[in-house]
Amino acid sequence: MNRKKKNKENTDLHGVRIIPIGGLGQIGMNMTAFEYEDSIIVVDCGMAFPDDDMLGIDCVIPDVTYLVQNSDKVKGIVITHGHEDHIGALPYILKELNVPVYATKLTMGLIEYKLEEHGLTNVVRRKIIKHGQSVNLGCFRVEFIKTTHSIQDSSAFAIYTPAGIIVHTGDFKVDYTPVFGDPIDLQRFAEIGKKGVLALLADSTNAQKPGYTMSESTVGHTFDTIFADNTKRRIIVATFASNVDRVQQIINSAKKFKRKVAIEGRSMVNVVNCAAELGYINIPKTMQIDISEIKNYPPEKVVIITTGSQGEAMAALSRMAAAVHKKVQIVPGDVVILSSNPIPGNEKSVSKVINELSVLGAKVLYQDTHVSGHASAEELKLMYALTKPKFAVPVHGEYRHLMSHAEIAKAMGVDKDNVFILKCGDVLEMNSEAAKIVGTVPSGGVFVDGLGVGDVGNVVLRDRQVLSENGLIAVMLTINRVTGEVIAGPELLTRGFVYVKEADNLMDQAYDVVCEALEEIVRRRISDRVKMKGLIRDALSDFVWKKTKRNPMILPVIMEGDD
């Protein structure tokens, strides 16, 4: 493992540079740049879900300052697969970086849905690439290699550079019996390994898990068993919208047990429609019904496939659990299957939904209803055995995952000095002889809030945190624009602080404190509005803390007028 400090001297190896923009030390926001002289290519362009303390934030996207500054070098973006943490930032980034996008058929179909929502369909250049094909981008050649994951058309990349071949696995597992399509192309990885691989960038998400990840097809047997055990009940299945293979297996079980299928949740409807149009989901027209039609069928004849397996507040399942969904009401006896594992940080939200569903009388199943789409330790070892890289760069995962991956790489014969655990923004330069971290570029997350991208920063988030925890006291007053005398007010308004009717005495004292502060302002002949607000804020803040041990946001509002 190698973490060297940035060397201020000339450390140029005249090699290829690997620059993780996002996706290291975290789950999501995957994005990696590869640079050689005047050419840059980008692998993936994902978003991350906001943390609990990011109040009001819809998603987080990578900071692409370095790519925008070097936009003349960027030749294109190649996408490994269609999950949000790999394509979710595209509509935002492509507004700043107008470069072509390359992906396989289903992945491109999902990307086009996003581009259409943002009005970019006629702006962004895009090309569908088949597995086994290559695309030339500047001095790079990128070969698409078939892999298996929890979504179809997933790809790894063999990136041919002047310094050597770099293999980027994307998210993958070794699935010999996939639900749809061919198994992972291990033969091609072995052939590239014989040519000599300079570096391997492989998925670290399950590096801590021993053994092998189970095949996606095993979940189908579990669904069949659940359907067979609940022939007199309505079944609702929540999963990731983009887990196309999982949706197909739910449809297969519904077909065996002669149930109609209703799709609910905007993203689920979009993905299923896209996959069905492109031939990646097979759902007989006579089976599918609109969600509004479920009332026309007996409960035991219906399956609802929905979003919300992560407990997202506005997702369809959460609205069902809270009894606010307009078309689906949970009734005692319903069977709800959560077919996913909670993403780290979502455990509380998922638990809340399970509890709410249970209160309404539903039977909730969430164990043994999911298999991961990521390679476990033995599959990572197989990838190293096939590619035999000189350098190892663990990607995709939190720091603990990257550390476990690094140990696997060393166990598979990679020299410990050739294993690099990077942070987002690090610049790793390598050639056939050596590799080292030679600098850093701007990195981090950019917050998306509604239509605003990057206009919410840490200061705004801190204000939201204070408001959510301690509330607000606004002090309103009007002063004479000429003399500076108070001609109206002060008036105190509170939100989220105390219930005023039950705190009259406290608010009367707070009013007196503000008046004393105003008297001091007059006595000291302070006319600067910023200083006036500061004195009012300090005096009221000290008083409130002494009386309540709370720190509400104090917002003085000073208006000007005439007598």
N, C-alpha and C positions, 0 to 999 in steps of 0.2 A: 504494500500500500504506500502511496507516495503523495504527500501534501507539502510541496515546496513553496516557500515564500516567493513573492514576485521579485524578480531580479531586475533592477533598474538599468543594468548594463545591456548591451546588445546581445540578446539571447536567441536571435533568429536562427533556426535550424534549416531554413529554406525547405520546409515540409508542408504537409497539409495541416490545417488548423481545425480542431473540433471545439465548437463553442456551444455549450448547453444554454439556451435562452430560458428554458423552463423545464420542469419535470423531474428535477433532482432534489432530494430532501423533502419531497411532498408527493401527494397523490393528485395527479391531474396536471393540466397546463403543459403538456409535453411539446417540446419544440427544440430542435437542435440544428445549428448551422455548421456547414462544412465549407472551409475557405482555402483556396489555393491561388495565390497571386491575384488576378483580376476576376476570379470566378467565385461566387457563393451560391450554394444550394441549401435549401431548408427542408428538413424532414419533420412533418407534422406541424400542426398549428392549433393546439388544444386550449380549452378553458378549464378552470377549476371552480368548484362550488365554494361559496363564501363560508368562512368560519362563523361560529356563533356570535362573535363580537363584531362582525362586519354588518352592522345593522342597516337594513334597507338595500344592501348590495345584491344585485342579481347574479353576477358571476365575476370571475377574475380572469384576466387575459394577460399574456406575457408582455413585458416591456420590450418593444422592438426598436428602441432608439438606435442601436448600432446598425441594424439592417436598413433603417430609413436613411441614416447618414451615409450608408454605402449602397444605396439603391441601384446605382449604375452597375454594380457588380452582381446583384442578385439575379440569377438566371431562372429560378422557378422554385415552386414548393411541391414536394412529392409527399403523398399521404399514405400511411401504412394501412389504415382501416377507418371505419365510419363511426367510431365512438366519440362522444362529446369531448372527452379529454384529449382527442387528437384532431378534431375538425371544428370544435365549437367556437374558436376565436377567428376563424377564417373571414366571416363577414366584416369584422371590425378591422382586422389587420390588412385586408385587401383594399380597404379605403385609403390606407396610408402607403401601401406597397403594391402597386399594380403590376403583378407578375403572373405568369401562367401557372396553373395548377394541374398536376398529373396524379391520377388515381385509377383504381380498377372500377369495374362497372357499377356495382352496388354502392361502393364508397362515393363515387361521383354522383350517383342518383341522390344520395342523402345530402351531399354538399349542395346540389342544385336546389333542393328545397330551402336551404338556408339562404342561398344567394337570392332566390326569388322573394323571400320575405323582406330582404334588405334592398330590393331594387337593383341588384347587381348582375342579373342574369345576362344582360347584353353588354356588360362592361368587362367581366373577367374572362380571360382566355383559359380554356380547359381542354384536356385531352384524356381519353380513356386508354389505359394501357393494360394489356393482358399479361398474365403470369408467363414468364419466359421471355418477354420482350424487354427491350432496353430503350432508354431515352438519353440523348446527348444534351448536356447542359453545360455550356462553356467548356472547361477542360475536364469536366466530370462525365462519366457514363454511369447511369443508374439502372441496374437490372432488377426487375420485379420477380420475387421468388414466392411460390405458394406456401403459406403457413396455415395453421388452424388456430382459431381463437373462439370467442363466444359470439362472433359475428362473421358472416360469410365474406369472401373476397379479401381476407386479410393478407398482407404482404410483408415480407422481409426485403431488405435491399442489399445487394452487393454494389458498393459504390467504388467504381474504378477511378483512381486518382493517379496523378503522376508520381506520387510517393508510394503507392501500393494499394491493395484492395482493403476496403473497410466494409465489414458486415454489420448491418443494423437490423436486429431481429424484429423490431416493433413489439407489440404485445403478442405473445404466442404461447402455445402449449403443444405437446406432441400427442395428437389425437389420431389414432389409427382407424377409428370408426366414426367419422364425423356424421352429423345429421344430413348434411347436404354437401355434395361435391367431393373432391379428392382429398386424401390425407396430405399432411405436410410433406413437402418435397425434400426429404432428407438426402436423397441422392445428389441433388444439386448442391446442397451445402457441402457434401463430401467432395464433390468435384472442385468446388471453389477452394476448399481446404487444401487440396493437392496442389493448386496453383500457388498457394502461399497467401495467408491473410495477415495483413499488417495489424489490424485492430478489430476486436469484437465489441460491439455495443449491444448488450442483451438485457432483456426484461428482468427486473429484480423483484417484482412484486411478491412472488412466492418463494424467494430464495431461502427463507427460514423454514420452509415446510419440507420435511424429508420425503423421499419416495417420489411417486409419480402423481400427477393430477388426473383424476378420473375422466373418462370420455364424456362428452356432452350427451351422448346417446343414452347414458345410464339414467339421466333425469326422466327420460320418456317412460321407463319402466316404473319409476316412482309415481309419475302422474297416473299411469294406468291403474296402479294399486289404489291410489286415493280415489279415483273416479269409481272403481269397483266397490269400494267401501262406503261410498256416499251416493248411492243411486237414487235416493229420495230427497236429496238436498240440492239447493242451488250452489254452484261453485263459482268463486271469484278468484282469479289469479293475478297477482301483481308482480311485474318484473320490469327490467330495463326495456325501454322502448326499442333500443337498438340491438337487443339480443334476439336477432331474427330466428336463429335456430331454436331458441327456447319457445318462442311464439309458435313455430311450426309444430313442435312436439305437443303443445297444449291443443292445437287444432287437431293433430292426429288422434289424441285421446278422446277429444270431443266427438270426432267422427266415429270411433269405435263404439262409443256409448250413446250414439244418436242424439247428440245435443246440438242446439243452435249456438252460434258464437257471436257475441257482441263485442266490439272494440270500443274502448272508452279512454279518453285522455288525448289531448291535441297531438302531442308528440308520438303517441302510440298509433293514432290514426294515420299520421303522415308517413311514419316508417313502414307500417303494414301496407299502405297503398303503394308506396314506392317499391317495396320488395316484391309485391304481387305483380306490379306492372312489368318488372324486370325479370320475373320468373324465379325469384328466390324464396317465395312463399307460395304454397299451393293450398288454396282455400276454396272449396266448391261454392259457387254462387248461391246454391240452395241452402247452404249452411249458415252463411253470414246474414245477420239481421242488424238493423240500426238499434242503438241503445234505447231509443224511445219505444221500440217494439217489444221489449222484454216482458211488459205487462200482459201481452197477448199469449204468452206461453206459460205452462206450468213451471214452477221453479226447478224441478228436477230435469227439465229439458233445456236448460240454459247454462252457458258458461260465459262469464264476463272476463275479458282480458284487459287489464288496466295499468296505468302508470301509478307511481306512488310507493314503490317498494322500499324507498329510502326515507319515507316519512316526510317528504317535502310538503310544506304547509298548504300550497295551492294545488297539489296534485289530486287526481280524481279519488284515489283511495282515502286520502286524508279528509276530503270533503264528505265521503261516505261515512267514515268513522265519526266525524263530528256532526252527522245527521243534517248536513246542509247541502247535500248533493240534490240537484233538481229532479233527476230521473232514476236514481238508485237509492233505495232505503234498505239499510241492513235490518234483517229480521232474525229472530231466534231460529237457529238451525242452519243458517248460512255457513258454508265452509269457505274460509278465506285462506289462500295459499300465498305466502310471501316467498317468491322464488328468486332470492338474491341474498347475499350477505351484506350487512351494513358497511358502507364506506366508513373508514375511521373518522370519527367526529359526528356521525349520524346516529349513533347508538341510542341516544336519548329520544330523538324524534321517532325512530322506529318503535321503541318500547312504548312511547305514548300512544301511537296508532294501534298497536296490539292491545293495549289496555282498553282503549275506547271501543274497539271492535268487540272485545270480550264483554264489556258492560252491556252492549246492545244485544248480546246473546249469540254472537258468532263463534264458531269453532275455528281458531286460528292455527294454521300449520306453518312452521318455518324451519324445521329441522329436516335435513336430508332432502330438501326440495331444490337444491342448488349445487352446481359444481363450478369451480373456478375456471376462468379462461386463461390462466397464467401458469407458466411452467414451474414445477417444483424442483427441488434440488437435483434429482437424478436426471431430469430432462435438460437442465442447464449443463450438467456434466456431459451429456450426450452432445450438446451443441459445441462445447469446447473440444470434445474428442474428434468431432467431424471437421471443425474449421481450423483448429490448431493455431490460434492467433499469437502473434508476438506480444501485443499489448492488449490489456483488458480494461474496458471502461464501463463499469456497471451503470445502467440508466433505469429510469422509471421506478421510483419508489422513495420511501422515507429513508433517512440515514441508516437506520438499523437494517433495512433491506439491502442497501448498498454494501454495508459492512459484511453481511452474510454472503452476498454474492462475491465479494472480493476474496473471502476465504475459499470459496468453491474454485475460483479461478486459479488461486495459488495451488490448491490441491490437485488441479488438472495440469500442472506443469508450467504455468505462466510465472516467470520470475517475479518475486515480490516487488522489485523496483519497477516492474513494468505494469503494475496494477494501479490505476489512478481512480481515486474517489474524488470526483469533482463537485464543486458547488456551481449553482447557476451563475453565469457570467464569467467563469474561468475560461481562459484560452489555453487549450492544450495543443502544442505543436509537436508534430512527429514526422520522422522519416524512417527509412529502413534500419537506421543505426541507433537512434535515440529518440526520446520524447521527454518533454518537460512543460510545466505551466509557465507561460511567458508573459502573462498579463491578465487583465480583466476587462470586461465591457459592461455597460449599464445593464442591469437585470432587475427582476422583481415583478410584482403584480400591478396591473392597472385595473382599477375598479370600474365596473359597468353598472350604472344605476339608471334604469329606464333608458332614455335616449342619450344620456350623458356618458361619455367615455373619458375617464381620467379627470373629470371635474370634481370628483370626491376624493379627497386625500386623507391623510392621517388626522389632520386637525378637525375636519368635518366629522370623521368617525368618532373622534374623542368627544366632540360636542354631542353627538347622538348618544354616546355611551352615558354621558352625564345626564342628559335629558331622560334616558330610559331608567336610570337608577335613582336620581334625586329630584327630577322635575325642574321647573322654571319659575323664577320670580321676575316679572317685568315691572320696572319703575317708569311711569309715564309722567312727564311734566313739560310745560311750555314756558319759555322765557322770552322777555322783551328783546327783540333783535338789536335794539339800540343800547338800552341801559343794562341788560343782563339780569333784570329782576324777574323772579318767578311770578308769572301772572295766572297760571293754572296748574293745579296739582300740588304735590305729587299724588299719583294714584298707583296703588299696588295691585297687580294682577298675578295670580298663580295658576300654574298648570302642572299637575302631577307632583305637587309638593305636600300640601295639607288640604284637607277639606275645610274651606274657610269658615263655614257656618259653625264649626266646632272648634275653631282656633281664633275667635275674635280677639281675645286678649293678646295672643302672640302677634297677630297682624297689626293691632293698635301699637304695640311696642315697636314693631318694625317700621311703622309709619313715623313714629317719633325719632327713631334712629336716622331715617332719611332726612327728616326736617333738620336735625342737628348737623348732618353733613352739609346740607344746603346753607345753613347759617355760617358754617366754617368757610364754605366757598365764597360767600359774600364778604366775610371778614377779611379773607386773604386776597380778595379781589381777583379771583381766578376766572378768566374768561375763555380759556382754551377748552373746547368741548371734550377733547380726549381726557384731559386731566380731571374735568368735572365728573365724567362718567367713572373714571378710575376711583375717585374718592368715594362716590356713592356706592360703587361695587364693593370696595374694601370694607367700608363701614357696615354695610348690610350683611356681607358674607361673614364677618367676624361675629356679629350678633346672632345670626342664624345658627352658626356652628356651636356657639356657647349654649344656646337654648335647646337645640335639637340633635346635635352631632350629625348633621346632614350638610352636604355641599351642593345645593341646587345651583343651576346656572342663573347668575344675576345679569339681567339685561336692561340697563338704563336706556331709555329712549327720550332724547331731548329735542323738542320741537321749538321753532321760533315763531313769534307772532307780534302783533301790535296791541297796545292797551285798548 
